[in-house]
Amino acid sequence: MITYPDRKKYSTLIEEAIKNGAKQKLACELVGISSRTYQRWNQGEDLLEDQRIHNDAPVHNKLAEEVRLEILKVINKPEYSTLTPYQLVPTLLDIGQYIASESTFYRVMRAHNQLTHRGKGNATQRKKPDALKASKANEIYSWDITYLLSPIKGQYYYLYLVMDIYSRKIVGWQVHDCESSAHAADLIEDIAYREKIDKNQLVIHSDNGSPMKGATLRAKMIDLEIASSYSRPRVSNDNPYSESLFKTIKYHYSFPESPFSSLDEARIWVDGFVDWYNEEHKHSAIKFVTPNQRHNDLDKAILKNRKVIIEQAKINYPERWNGRKTRDLTPIEEVYLNPMTIKNGSIKNNTFEKHT
């Protein structure tokens, strides 16, 4: 609303501009009004005064400051902190107290930025696990269970598979006819013995399935002093290494299209696959050396030798490279699990449980 003194001032300025040769429309635009508004102001004597009716009556239903403070006090009490206004107002009525309506509660909460979710769900939201870093073999394992078809519809064989994320080696596996924390505990104990795992050396990452968090396995890991790390519920991307390995298994050319006829047949096939994968498969993520070569720290010498040969080939036949660099054969020094949580160059490990 433009006040009466401002209207008189603007009108005087516009009149002076018009007398000096300015167009009325442009003069009006300079003071921020339209030509029609200026014309209306000058239709008759005293019309510059605002003709609208002002309601200067006080607002009788304005929320009192003490009521606002009482609302803020109540909604932040521990016993009411998870209740919405539609739950809170009836609760207060049951104890003989009325402060304000639900809409007033919401209005006050909005004004004070307290409209975040007040239910239990907010407290249980799970962030992505913090990053874990492996710079050598036997520091971080990833494990999971996948189904293998059996001859009986609706029943499966269960492949327990543990891999080292640094070397990509399958360090242990078993096939059973059920999911069991006891089977998992037996597998982890066998791996720890064969790989000569020291106490507090290893972190094992898995999803939140019942075999992974069962009491038997947890007790065994406490006994072996192996730390545990878990994915968020129903988020397979938090366990990418195991998921990728399962895809490699089931897309392998030898993976049977029909169900395994018996548990023994499934075990024989998995045994052959693991031998091929660890000993022969040149893995793209580790510069095309085999998992066993990297696990045994042979990859650096292999890549160095490849570098010498390819650099000599470039000297002999420079036209084939046309000024380009040879392929990158630098060994991969570090491998990360869930690297998106790395901040400012630091890696936090506080999402896995350290058993001591």
BALOBA-1460 file (C-alpha; in Angstrom, 3 decimals):
// residues 356
<rec num="1" residu="m" x="0.000" y="0.000" z="0.000"/>
<rec num="2" residu="i" x="1.413" y="3.434" z="-1.016"/>
<rec num="3" residu="t" x="0.800" y="6.060" z="1.674"/>
<rec num="4" residu="y" x="-0.773" y="9.488" z="1.046"/>
<rec num="5" residu="p" x="2.521" y="11.431" z="1.486"/>
<rec num="6" residu="d" x="4.270" y="9.100" z="-0.969"/>
<rec num="7" residu="r" x="1.462" y="9.524" z="-3.502"/>
<rec num="8" residu="k" x="1.823" y="13.313" z="-3.356"/>
<rec num="9" residu="k" x="5.609" y="13.024" z="-3.704"/>
<rec num="10" residu="y" x="5.390" y="10.651" z="-6.684"/>
<rec num="11" residu="s" x="2.738" y="12.796" z="-8.383"/>
<rec num="12" residu="t" x="4.919" y="15.906" z="-8.018"/>
<rec num="13" residu="l" x="7.940" y="14.122" z="-9.464"/>
<rec num="14" residu="i" x="5.908" y="12.796" z="-12.405"/>
<rec num="15" residu="e" x="4.436" y="16.244" z="-13.134"/>
<rec num="16" residu="e" x="7.910" y="17.800" z="-13.153"/>
<rec num="17" residu="a" x="9.204" y="15.112" z="-15.499"/>
<rec num="18" residu="i" x="6.289" y="15.630" z="-17.897"/>
<rec num="19" residu="k" x="6.871" y="19.401" z="-17.913"/>
<rec num="20" residu="n" x="10.506" y="18.742" z="-18.819"/>
<rec num="21" residu="g" x="9.476" y="16.686" z="-21.848"/>
<rec num="22" residu="a" x="9.268" y="13.130" z="-20.466"/>
<rec num="23" residu="k" x="6.487" y="10.796" z="-21.475"/>
<rec num="24" residu="q" x="3.964" y="10.058" z="-18.770"/>
<rec num="25" residu="k" x="4.321" y="6.284" z="-19.120"/>
<rec num="26" residu="l" x="8.111" y="6.342" z="-18.686"/>
<rec num="27" residu="a" x="7.935" y="8.764" z="-15.765"/>
<rec num="28" residu="c" x="5.453" y="6.487" z="-14.007"/>
<rec num="29" residu="e" x="7.619" y="3.427" z="-14.576"/>
<rec num="30" residu="l" x="10.596" y="5.199" z="-12.995"/>
<rec num="31" residu="v" x="8.712" y="5.547" z="-9.682"/>
<rec num="32" residu="g" x="7.261" y="2.053" z="-9.934"/>
<rec num="33" residu="i" x="3.598" y="2.699" z="-10.807"/>
<rec num="34" residu="s" x="1.514" y="2.434" z="-13.962"/>
<rec num="35" residu="s" x="0.070" y="5.337" z="-15.943"/>
<rec num="36" residu="r" x="-3.420" y="4.178" z="-15.019"/>
<rec num="37" residu="t" x="-2.585" y="4.422" z="-11.312"/>
<rec num="38" residu="y" x="-1.246" y="7.969" z="-11.730"/>
<rec num="39" residu="q" x="-4.374" y="8.974" z="-13.659"/>
<rec num="40" residu="r" x="-6.601" y="7.511" z="-10.954"/>
<rec num="41" residu="w" x="-4.754" y="9.481" z="-8.283"/>
<rec num="42" residu="n" x="-5.459" y="12.711" z="-10.173"/>
<rec num="43" residu="q" x="-9.111" y="12.214" z="-11.132"/>
<rec num="44" residu="g" x="-10.369" y="14.752" z="-8.585"/>
<rec num="45" residu="e" x="-9.517" y="16.741" z="-5.508"/>
<rec num="46" residu="d" x="-8.287" y="14.719" z="-2.518"/>
<rec num="47" residu="l" x="-8.358" y="11.453" z="-4.444"/>
<rec num="48" residu="l" x="-4.667" y="11.033" z="-3.708"/>
<rec num="49" residu="e" x="-5.819" y="9.983" z="-0.269"/>
<rec num="50" residu="d" x="-6.373" y="6.225" z="0.046"/>
<rec num="51" residu="q" x="-10.119" y="5.621" z="-0.190"/>
<rec num="52" residu="r" x="-9.987" y="2.059" z="1.160"/>
<rec num="53" residu="i" x="-11.495" y="1.310" z="4.532"/>
<rec num="54" residu="h" x="-8.891" y="0.407" z="7.143"/>
<rec num="55" residu="n" x="-9.685" y="-2.084" z="9.864"/>
<rec num="56" residu="d" x="-7.637" y="-1.007" z="12.841"/>
<rec num="57" residu="a" x="-9.498" y="-3.245" z="15.287"/>
<rec num="58" residu="p" x="-7.158" y="-5.429" z="17.369"/>
<rec num="59" residu="v" x="-6.942" y="-9.164" z="16.609"/>
<rec num="60" residu="h" x="-8.725" y="-10.724" z="19.565"/>
<rec num="61" residu="n" x="-7.818" y="-14.347" z="18.703"/>
<rec num="62" residu="k" x="-4.071" y="-13.789" z="18.291"/>
<rec num="63" residu="l" x="-2.122" y="-16.533" z="20.018"/>
<rec num="64" residu="a" x="-0.775" y="-15.331" z="23.346"/>
<rec num="65" residu="e" x="2.943" y="-15.591" z="23.868"/>
<rec num="66" residu="e" x="2.523" y="-17.728" z="26.975"/>
<rec num="67" residu="v" x="0.409" y="-20.238" z="24.997"/>
<rec num="68" residu="r" x="3.057" y="-20.444" z="22.267"/>
<rec num="69" residu="l" x="5.749" y="-21.096" z="24.863"/>
<rec num="70" residu="e" x="3.576" y="-23.753" z="26.524"/>
<rec num="71" residu="i" x="3.127" y="-25.528" z="23.169"/>
<rec num="72" residu="l" x="6.877" y="-25.563" z="22.570"/>
<rec num="73" residu="k" x="7.468" y="-26.864" z="26.060"/>
<rec num="74" residu="v" x="4.945" y="-29.688" z="25.713"/>
<rec num="75" residu="i" x="5.951" y="-30.942" z="22.246"/>
<rec num="76" residu="n" x="9.561" y="-31.301" z="23.395"/>
<rec num="77" residu="k" x="8.848" y="-33.278" z="26.542"/>
<rec num="78" residu="p" x="10.374" y="-36.781" z="26.210"/>
<rec num="79" residu="e" x="7.026" y="-38.498" z="26.727"/>
<rec num="80" residu="y" x="5.408" y="-36.476" z="23.916"/>
<rec num="81" residu="s" x="8.358" y="-36.068" z="21.535"/>
<rec num="82" residu="t" x="7.202" y="-38.827" z="19.165"/>
<rec num="83" residu="l" x="3.535" y="-37.773" z="19.040"/>
<rec num="84" residu="t" x="1.936" y="-35.751" z="16.266"/>
<rec num="85" residu="p" x="-0.473" y="-32.930" z="17.229"/>
<rec num="86" residu="y" x="-3.407" y="-35.204" z="16.309"/>
<rec num="87" residu="q" x="-2.131" y="-37.699" z="18.875"/>
<rec num="88" residu="l" x="-0.942" y="-35.138" z="21.398"/>
<rec num="89" residu="v" x="-4.094" y="-33.017" z="21.783"/>
<rec num="90" residu="p" x="-6.328" y="-36.021" z="22.718"/>
<rec num="91" residu="t" x="-3.603" y="-37.263" z="25.059"/>
<rec num="92" residu="l" x="-3.601" y="-33.911" z="26.868"/>
<rec num="93" residu="l" x="-7.404" y="-33.905" z="27.007"/>
<rec num="94" residu="d" x="-7.299" y="-37.303" z="28.709"/>
<rec num="95" residu="i" x="-5.326" y="-35.748" z="31.572"/>
<rec num="96" residu="g" x="-7.598" y="-32.719" z="31.722"/>
<rec num="97" residu="q" x="-5.425" y="-30.238" z="29.833"/>
<rec num="98" residu="y" x="-6.245" y="-28.168" z="26.744"/>
<rec num="99" residu="i" x="-3.617" y="-25.835" z="25.337"/>
<rec num="100" residu="a" x="-4.644" y="-25.250" z="21.713"/>
<rec num="101" residu="s" x="-6.088" y="-26.973" z="18.659"/>
<rec num="102" residu="e" x="-4.159" y="-29.354" z="16.423"/>
<rec num="103" residu="s" x="-3.857" y="-26.710" z="13.700"/>
<rec num="104" residu="t" x="-2.375" y="-24.245" z="16.212"/>
<rec num="105" residu="f" x="0.144" y="-26.849" z="17.314"/>
<rec num="106" residu="y" x="1.149" y="-27.370" z="13.688"/>
<rec num="107" residu="r" x="1.377" y="-23.625" z="13.075"/>
<rec num="108" residu="v" x="3.696" y="-23.112" z="16.043"/>
<rec num="109" residu="m" x="5.794" y="-26.148" z="15.103"/>
<rec num="110" residu="r" x="6.151" y="-24.870" z="11.553"/>
<rec num="111" residu="a" x="7.234" y="-21.440" z="12.759"/>
<rec num="112" residu="h" x="9.948" y="-23.023" z="14.912"/>
<rec num="113" residu="n" x="11.127" y="-25.600" z="12.356"/>
<rec num="114" residu="q" x="9.882" y="-28.577" z="14.354"/>
<rec num="115" residu="l" x="7.810" y="-30.256" z="11.676"/>
<rec num="116" residu="t" x="10.301" y="-33.053" z="11.090"/>
<rec num="117" residu="h" x="8.956" y="-36.583" z="11.345"/>
<rec num="118" residu="r" x="8.149" y="-37.260" z="15.020"/>
<rec num="119" residu="g" x="7.542" y="-41.000" z="14.815"/>
<rec num="120" residu="k" x="9.938" y="-43.800" z="15.656"/>
<rec num="121" residu="g" x="10.862" y="-44.202" z="11.985"/>
<rec num="122" residu="n" x="12.976" y="-41.077" z="12.050"/>
<rec num="123" residu="a" x="15.246" y="-42.462" z="14.732"/>
<rec num="124" residu="t" x="15.850" y="-45.717" z="12.826"/>
<rec num="125" residu="q" x="16.780" y="-44.266" z="9.463"/>
<rec num="126" residu="r" x="20.018" y="-45.847" z="8.374"/>
<rec num="127" residu="k" x="22.793" y="-44.019" z="6.627"/>
<rec num="128" residu="k" x="25.108" y="-45.685" z="4.184"/>
<rec num="129" residu="p" x="27.901" y="-47.583" z="5.960"/>
<rec num="130" residu="d" x="31.148" y="-45.683" z="6.227"/>
<rec num="131" residu="a" x="33.967" y="-46.638" z="3.878"/>
<rec num="132" residu="l" x="36.402" y="-49.428" z="4.629"/>
<rec num="133" residu="k" x="39.846" y="-49.581" z="3.026"/>
<rec num="134" residu="a" x="41.965" y="-52.597" z="2.200"/>
<rec num="135" residu="s" x="45.608" y="-52.099" z="1.185"/>
<rec num="136" residu="k" x="46.609" y="-55.786" z="1.291"/>
<rec num="137" residu="a" x="45.076" y="-59.229" z="1.366"/>
<rec num="138" residu="n" x="43.203" y="-60.545" z="4.404"/>
<rec num="139" residu="e" x="42.068" y="-57.156" z="5.687"/>
<rec num="140" residu="i" x="38.445" y="-57.016" z="4.483"/>
<rec num="141" residu="y" x="36.256" y="-59.922" z="3.425"/>
<rec num="142" residu="s" x="32.785" y="-59.781" z="1.924"/>
<rec num="143" residu="w" x="30.432" y="-62.717" z="2.184"/>
<rec num="144" residu="d" x="26.888" y="-63.684" z="1.296"/>
<rec num="145" residu="i" x="24.622" y="-66.636" z="0.493"/>
<rec num="146" residu="t" x="22.999" y="-67.318" z="-2.866"/>
<rec num="147" residu="y" x="20.451" y="-69.890" z="-4.022"/>
<rec num="148" residu="l" x="21.228" y="-72.831" z="-6.287"/>
<rec num="149" residu="l" x="18.301" y="-74.715" z="-7.801"/>
<rec num="150" residu="s" x="17.617" y="-78.198" z="-6.486"/>
<rec num="151" residu="p" x="15.532" y="-80.928" z="-8.186"/>
<rec num="152" residu="i" x="12.633" y="-80.198" z="-5.808"/>
<rec num="153" residu="k" x="10.609" y="-77.134" z="-6.735"/>
<rec num="154" residu="g" x="10.621" y="-74.556" z="-3.961"/>
<rec num="155" residu="q" x="13.684" y="-76.043" z="-2.264"/>
<rec num="156" residu="y" x="17.215" y="-74.810" z="-2.810"/>
<rec num="157" residu="y" x="20.850" y="-75.456" z="-2.094"/>
<rec num="158" residu="y" x="22.647" y="-72.560" z="-0.436"/>
<rec num="159" residu="l" x="26.083" y="-71.432" z="-1.534"/>
<rec num="160" residu="y" x="28.041" y="-69.688" z="1.237"/>
<rec num="161" residu="l" x="30.799" y="-67.652" z="-0.391"/>
<rec num="162" residu="v" x="33.524" y="-65.489" z="1.197"/>
<rec num="163" residu="m" x="35.848" y="-63.300" z="-0.882"/>
<rec num="164" residu="d" x="38.739" y="-60.969" z="-0.139"/>
<rec num="165" residu="i" x="37.836" y="-57.565" z="-1.612"/>
<rec num="166" residu="y" x="41.508" y="-56.595" z="-2.099"/>
<rec num="167" residu="s" x="42.532" y="-59.641" z="-4.142"/>
<rec num="168" residu="r" x="39.045" y="-60.757" z="-5.255"/>
<rec num="169" residu="k" x="40.046" y="-64.273" z="-4.216"/>
<rec num="170" residu="i" x="37.343" y="-66.656" z="-3.027"/>
<rec num="171" residu="v" x="38.916" y="-67.535" z="0.307"/>
<rec num="172" residu="g" x="36.223" y="-69.990" z="1.344"/>
<rec num="173" residu="w" x="32.927" y="-71.570" z="0.338"/>
<rec num="174" residu="q" x="30.439" y="-74.237" z="1.370"/>
<rec num="175" residu="v" x="27.174" y="-75.568" z="-0.079"/>
<rec num="176" residu="h" x="24.388" y="-76.706" z="2.267"/>
<rec num="177" residu="d" x="20.695" y="-77.508" z="2.087"/>
<rec num="178" residu="c" x="19.744" y="-74.777" z="4.568"/>
<rec num="179" residu="e" x="20.756" y="-71.345" z="5.803"/>
<rec num="180" residu="s" x="22.410" y="-71.524" z="9.201"/>
<rec num="181" residu="s" x="24.533" y="-69.304" z="11.404"/>
<rec num="182" residu="a" x="26.333" y="-72.446" z="12.547"/>
<rec num="183" residu="h" x="27.388" y="-73.293" z="8.985"/>
<rec num="184" residu="a" x="28.630" y="-69.732" z="8.534"/>
<rec num="185" residu="a" x="30.596" y="-69.905" z="11.793"/>
<rec num="186" residu="d" x="32.244" y="-73.154" z="10.684"/>
<rec num="187" residu="l" x="33.215" y="-71.573" z="7.348"/>
<rec num="188" residu="i" x="34.703" y="-68.452" z="8.945"/>
<rec num="189" residu="e" x="36.688" y="-70.512" z="11.437"/>
<rec num="190" residu="d" x="38.087" y="-72.686" z="8.631"/>
<rec num="191" residu="i" x="39.115" y="-69.614" z="6.605"/>
<rec num="192" residu="a" x="40.752" y="-67.948" z="9.612"/>
<rec num="193" residu="y" x="42.833" y="-71.085" z="10.167"/>
<rec num="194" residu="r" x="43.879" y="-71.541" z="6.524"/>
<rec num="195" residu="e" x="44.650" y="-67.859" z="5.944"/>
<rec num="196" residu="k" x="46.426" y="-67.554" z="9.307"/>
<rec num="197" residu="i" x="44.298" y="-64.590" z="10.389"/>
<rec num="198" residu="d" x="45.620" y="-62.811" z="13.467"/>
<rec num="199" residu="k" x="43.359" y="-61.294" z="16.096"/>
<rec num="200" residu="n" x="42.031" y="-57.832" z="15.229"/>
<rec num="201" residu="q" x="43.355" y="-58.185" z="11.664"/>
<rec num="202" residu="l" x="40.158" y="-58.741" z="9.697"/>
<rec num="203" residu="v" x="36.799" y="-57.079" z="9.005"/>
<rec num="204" residu="i" x="34.036" y="-59.190" z="7.453"/>
<rec num="205" residu="h" x="31.213" y="-57.374" z="5.651"/>
<rec num="206" residu="s" x="27.793" y="-58.889" z="4.975"/>
<rec num="207" residu="d" x="24.137" y="-58.028" z="4.660"/>
<rec num="208" residu="n" x="21.608" y="-58.250" z="7.497"/>
<rec num="209" residu="g" x="20.335" y="-61.792" z="6.916"/>
<rec num="210" residu="s" x="19.675" y="-64.011" z="9.907"/>
<rec num="211" residu="p" x="22.683" y="-66.321" z="9.244"/>
<rec num="212" residu="m" x="24.928" y="-63.232" z="9.142"/>
<rec num="213" residu="k" x="23.722" y="-61.888" z="12.468"/>
<rec num="214" residu="g" x="22.974" y="-65.186" z="14.201"/>
<rec num="215" residu="a" x="24.275" y="-65.782" z="17.702"/>
<rec num="216" residu="t" x="26.545" y="-68.680" z="16.718"/>
<rec num="217" residu="l" x="28.417" y="-66.704" z="14.080"/>
<rec num="218" residu="r" x="28.669" y="-63.614" z="16.267"/>
<rec num="219" residu="a" x="30.090" y="-65.677" z="19.112"/>
<rec num="220" residu="k" x="32.643" y="-67.234" z="16.782"/>
<rec num="221" residu="m" x="33.741" y="-63.848" z="15.460"/>
<rec num="222" residu="i" x="34.087" y="-62.537" z="18.997"/>
<rec num="223" residu="d" x="36.213" y="-65.564" z="19.830"/>
<rec num="224" residu="l" x="38.400" y="-65.017" z="16.746"/>
<rec num="225" residu="e" x="38.432" y="-61.234" z="17.342"/>
<rec num="226" residu="i" x="37.171" y="-60.503" z="13.825"/>
<rec num="227" residu="a" x="35.231" y="-57.270" z="13.312"/>
<rec num="228" residu="s" x="31.899" y="-57.184" z="11.501"/>
<rec num="229" residu="s" x="30.372" y="-54.676" z="9.094"/>
<rec num="230" residu="y" x="26.777" y="-54.740" z="7.831"/>
<rec num="231" residu="s" x="24.852" y="-53.363" z="4.876"/>
<rec num="232" residu="r" x="21.669" y="-51.374" z="5.312"/>
<rec num="233" residu="p" x="18.531" y="-53.552" z="5.240"/>
<rec num="234" residu="r" x="17.407" y="-54.357" z="1.677"/>
<rec num="235" residu="v" x="20.229" y="-52.343" z="0.071"/>
<rec num="236" residu="s" x="22.293" y="-54.701" z="-2.071"/>
<rec num="237" residu="n" x="24.605" y="-51.901" z="-3.264"/>
<rec num="238" residu="d" x="26.163" y="-51.820" z="0.203"/>
<rec num="239" residu="n" x="27.615" y="-55.288" z="-0.519"/>
<rec num="240" residu="p" x="28.727" y="-54.876" z="-4.156"/>
<rec num="241" residu="y" x="31.631" y="-57.339" z="-4.232"/>
<rec num="242" residu="s" x="29.552" y="-60.373" z="-3.292"/>
<rec num="243" residu="e" x="26.726" y="-59.326" z="-5.610"/>
<rec num="244" residu="s" x="29.164" y="-58.978" z="-8.504"/>
<rec num="245" residu="l" x="30.728" y="-62.360" z="-7.760"/>
<rec num="246" residu="f" x="27.333" y="-64.081" z="-7.730"/>
<rec num="247" residu="k" x="26.613" y="-62.599" z="-11.160"/>
<rec num="248" residu="t" x="29.961" y="-63.925" z="-12.433"/>
<rec num="249" residu="i" x="29.045" y="-67.375" z="-11.134"/>
<rec num="250" residu="k" x="25.578" y="-67.565" z="-12.655"/>
<rec num="251" residu="y" x="26.668" y="-66.127" z="-16.014"/>
<rec num="252" residu="h" x="29.628" y="-68.482" z="-16.301"/>
<rec num="253" residu="y" x="29.431" y="-70.629" z="-19.421"/>
<rec num="254" residu="s" x="29.520" y="-73.840" z="-17.363"/>
<rec num="255" residu="f" x="26.752" y="-72.891" z="-14.941"/>
<rec num="256" residu="p" x="24.006" y="-75.486" z="-15.502"/>
<rec num="257" residu="e" x="20.717" y="-74.335" z="-16.985"/>
<rec num="258" residu="s" x="18.850" y="-77.128" z="-15.198"/>
<rec num="259" residu="p" x="18.761" y="-77.663" z="-11.409"/>
<rec num="260" residu="f" x="21.557" y="-79.556" z="-9.688"/>
<rec num="261" residu="s" x="20.486" y="-83.167" z="-9.230"/>
<rec num="262" residu="s" x="21.995" y="-83.434" z="-5.739"/>
<rec num="263" residu="l" x="23.916" y="-81.581" z="-3.079"/>
<rec num="264" residu="d" x="27.094" y="-83.409" z="-4.071"/>
<rec num="265" residu="e" x="26.717" y="-82.349" z="-7.701"/>
<rec num="266" residu="a" x="26.342" y="-78.722" z="-6.620"/>
<rec num="267" residu="r" x="29.472" y="-78.962" z="-4.475"/>
<rec num="268" residu="i" x="31.495" y="-80.535" z="-7.291"/>
<rec num="269" residu="w" x="30.500" y="-77.782" z="-9.709"/>
<rec num="270" residu="v" x="31.289" y="-74.980" z="-7.226"/>
<rec num="271" residu="d" x="34.664" y="-76.572" z="-6.453"/>
<rec num="272" residu="g" x="35.568" y="-76.524" z="-10.148"/>
<rec num="273" residu="f" x="34.375" y="-72.958" z="-10.586"/>
<rec num="274" residu="v" x="36.389" y="-71.700" z="-7.603"/>
<rec num="275" residu="d" x="39.549" y="-73.342" z="-8.955"/>
<rec num="276" residu="w" x="39.018" y="-71.652" z="-12.334"/>
<rec num="277" residu="y" x="38.130" y="-68.296" z="-10.786"/>
<rec num="278" residu="n" x="41.075" y="-68.135" z="-8.380"/>
<rec num="279" residu="e" x="43.737" y="-69.723" z="-10.596"/>
<rec num="280" residu="e" x="42.827" y="-68.861" z="-14.209"/>
<rec num="281" residu="h" x="40.372" y="-65.963" z="-14.331"/>
<rec num="282" residu="k" x="42.159" y="-62.699" z="-15.156"/>
<rec num="283" residu="h" x="40.027" y="-60.218" z="-13.258"/>
<rec num="284" residu="s" x="39.349" y="-56.854" z="-14.928"/>
<rec num="285" residu="a" x="39.193" y="-54.964" z="-11.613"/>
<rec num="286" residu="i" x="42.744" y="-55.956" z="-10.645"/>
<rec num="287" residu="k" x="44.470" y="-55.215" z="-13.976"/>
<rec num="288" residu="f" x="43.830" y="-58.679" z="-15.402"/>
<rec num="289" residu="v" x="45.849" y="-60.773" z="-13.023"/>
<rec num="290" residu="t" x="44.270" y="-63.743" z="-11.283"/>
<rec num="291" residu="p" x="42.885" y="-63.411" z="-7.761"/>
<rec num="292" residu="n" x="45.460" y="-65.887" z="-6.465"/>
<rec num="293" residu="q" x="48.327" y="-63.917" z="-8.017"/>
<rec num="294" residu="r" x="47.175" y="-60.726" z="-6.313"/>
<rec num="295" residu="h" x="46.382" y="-62.497" z="-3.040"/>
<rec num="296" residu="n" x="49.946" y="-63.820" z="-2.958"/>
<rec num="297" residu="d" x="51.388" y="-60.388" z="-3.825"/>
<rec num="298" residu="l" x="52.616" y="-61.508" z="-7.252"/>
<rec num="299" residu="d" x="50.651" y="-58.937" z="-9.231"/>
<rec num="300" residu="k" x="53.227" y="-56.145" z="-8.918"/>
<rec num="301" residu="a" x="55.990" y="-58.184" z="-10.556"/>
<rec num="302" residu="i" x="53.622" y="-59.424" z="-13.278"/>
<rec num="303" residu="l" x="52.423" y="-55.909" z="-14.118"/>
<rec num="304" residu="k" x="55.975" y="-54.567" z="-14.057"/>
<rec num="305" residu="n" x="57.046" y="-57.222" z="-16.559"/>
<rec num="306" residu="r" x="54.081" y="-56.419" z="-18.801"/>
<rec num="307" residu="k" x="55.062" y="-52.736" z="-18.642"/>
<rec num="308" residu="v" x="58.618" y="-53.493" z="-19.783"/>
<rec num="309" residu="i" x="57.400" y="-55.559" z="-22.721"/>
<rec num="310" residu="i" x="54.811" y="-53.072" z="-23.916"/>
<rec num="311" residu="e" x="57.187" y="-50.107" z="-23.600"/>
<rec num="312" residu="q" x="59.740" y="-51.971" z="-25.701"/>
<rec num="313" residu="a" x="57.025" y="-52.697" z="-28.262"/>
<rec num="314" residu="k" x="56.254" y="-48.975" z="-28.399"/>
<rec num="315" residu="i" x="59.931" y="-48.230" z="-29.073"/>
<rec num="316" residu="n" x="60.002" y="-50.827" z="-31.841"/>
<rec num="317" residu="y" x="56.719" y="-49.794" z="-33.441"/>
<rec num="318" residu="p" x="55.984" y="-46.173" z="-32.414"/>
<rec num="319" residu="e" x="53.522" y="-45.701" z="-35.281"/>
<rec num="320" residu="r" x="51.119" y="-48.119" z="-33.607"/>
<rec num="321" residu="w" x="50.725" y="-45.778" z="-30.634"/>
<rec num="322" residu="n" x="50.650" y="-42.542" z="-32.639"/>
<rec num="323" residu="g" x="52.017" y="-40.528" z="-29.708"/>
<rec num="324" residu="r" x="49.655" y="-42.048" z="-27.142"/>
<rec num="325" residu="k" x="50.769" y="-43.466" z="-23.823"/>
<rec num="326" residu="t" x="50.844" y="-47.192" z="-23.259"/>
<rec num="327" residu="r" x="48.153" y="-48.768" z="-21.119"/>
<rec num="328" residu="d" x="48.155" y="-48.083" z="-17.399"/>
<rec num="329" residu="l" x="49.744" y="-51.066" z="-15.667"/>
<rec num="330" residu="t" x="50.159" y="-49.448" z="-12.267"/>
<rec num="331" residu="p" x="49.143" y="-51.891" z="-9.508"/>
<rec num="332" residu="i" x="45.996" y="-50.989" z="-7.570"/>
<rec num="333" residu="e" x="47.203" y="-50.097" z="-4.087"/>
<rec num="334" residu="e" x="43.924" y="-49.620" z="-2.212"/>
<rec num="335" residu="v" x="40.414" y="-51.012" z="-2.498"/>
<rec num="336" residu="y" x="37.391" y="-49.436" z="-0.834"/>
<rec num="337" residu="l" x="34.058" y="-50.732" z="0.338"/>
<rec num="338" residu="n" x="31.282" y="-48.109" z="0.095"/>
<rec num="339" residu="p" x="33.714" y="-45.326" z="-0.901"/>
<rec num="340" residu="m" x="31.030" y="-42.617" z="-1.235"/>
<rec num="341" residu="t" x="31.322" y="-41.908" z="2.482"/>
<rec num="342" residu="i" x="34.955" y="-40.829" z="2.254"/>
<rec num="343" residu="k" x="35.104" y="-37.186" z="3.298"/>
<rec num="344" residu="n" x="38.071" y="-34.811" z="3.254"/>
<rec num="345" residu="g" x="40.398" y="-37.662" z="2.402"/>
<rec num="346" residu="s" x="39.632" y="-39.551" z="5.619"/>
<rec num="347" residu="i" x="37.941" y="-42.907" z="6.031"/>
<rec num="348" residu="k" x="35.760" y="-43.679" z="8.982"/>
<rec num="349" residu="n" x="35.346" y="-47.235" z="10.232"/>
<rec num="350" residu="n" x="32.870" y="-46.595" z="13.018"/>
<rec num="351" residu="t" x="30.025" y="-48.520" z="11.379"/>
<rec num="352" residu="f" x="31.522" y="-51.932" z="11.970"/>
<rec num="353" residu="e" x="31.560" y="-53.601" z="15.342"/>
<rec num="354" residu="k" x="34.982" y="-54.214" z="16.821"/>
<rec num="355" residu="h" x="35.008" y="-57.253" z="19.075"/>
<rec num="356" residu="t" x="37.734" y="-57.315" z="21.678"/>
